[in-house]
Amino acid sequence: MESNYYDGSEKRNYFRIVYKPNQRPILKVKHHEFEVSDISETGLRLLNDRNIQLGADWIRLTAILLDGEAIEMEGKIVWKKDDEFGLRLRTFIPTATIKREKQYSI
């Protein structure tokens, strides 16, 4: 959706939720769990403070959102920096889901 923009210092094409440290969804990949620090319709930023290696191919994952909804998806690591990495999603998260999640993150 081109009409939804991140209102931070840089402009993005999709609305992004930046979570507070004490209120973050969980992303499950195989038997590993990661905190989601921000989310948009097209991707996620994850904390990887245990330096777990996930590989470069598409991976299956489950996001457990703040409202308790579990979303099955596939993602690919597109960048790494320190203890964070970014995942690009193969299938977008529906706009309605992102808007509902925003209500829980306030």
N, C-alpha and C positions, 0 to 999 in steps of 0.2 A: 504494500500500500504506500504509494508515494506521498500521500497527504499527511502521514504521521511522521513527525520528526522528533528526534532527541533534542531536548532544549538545553543541553550543556554547551561547552565551548566549541565542540565540533558538531557539525550537522551529519545526521545519518538518515538513511532512507527508511528505516523502520523504527518504530517506537521501542525503547529500551527501558527495562526496569533494572535499577541498580539497588541491590539489597543491602540492608544494614547487616553488620557482622553477626549480630545475635539473632537474625531472622532470615535464614537462607534455606532455599529448597535443597534437596539432595539429588544427586545424579548417581545412578548405579550402573556400573559397567562390569559385567561378570560378577565377581565377588568383592569388588572394590566400590567404595562410596566416596564421592567428592562433594564439596560444597559448591553451589552455584553462586557466583558473586554478581553476575548480571545475565539477563536473558532478553532476547528479542525473538521475533518471528522466524528469523533465519539462523540464529546461532546462540551459543552460550559461552560465558567465560567461567572457567573452573579453577578452583584452588587445588594445587597438587603439592602440598607441603611434605608428602612422603616420597616424592620423586618416583611415582609409579610410571612405568613405561607402558604405553598403550598401542604403539605401532602407528603406521602411516596410512593404513587402509581404512575403509569405512567400517565403523564398529556399531554394534547394536547397543542401545542404552535405554534406560528408563529414568525419566525425571519425575520425582515426587514433589509436586508443587505445594505451596503453603496451604492451599485449600484441601489438600489431601489427594487431589487427582493425580493419577499415575499416567504418564504419556510415554508410550513406546515409540522409539524413533531410531534413526541411523544418523551418525555424525562422523565427521572427519576432522582430525586435528589440522588446523591451518596455521597456527603460530604457537610458540612457546616463549615465555620470558620469566626468568626466575622461577617462582613457585606457582605460576599461572599458565594456563593454556586456553586457546580458543578453539571451539568446535563450530564448524559450518554444518548445518543440518541439510539432509537430502530432501526432506519434506518439511515445509514450513509449519510452525505452530500456528493454529488459527488465531486471527486477530481477536476474536471474542474471548479466547482463553487468556491471551496476554492482558486484555482489559480487565477480566475478572481477577487475574493474579495481582494486578496493580492495586486493587481494593484491599487485598490481604497484606500488602507490603507497606502500607502507610503506618 
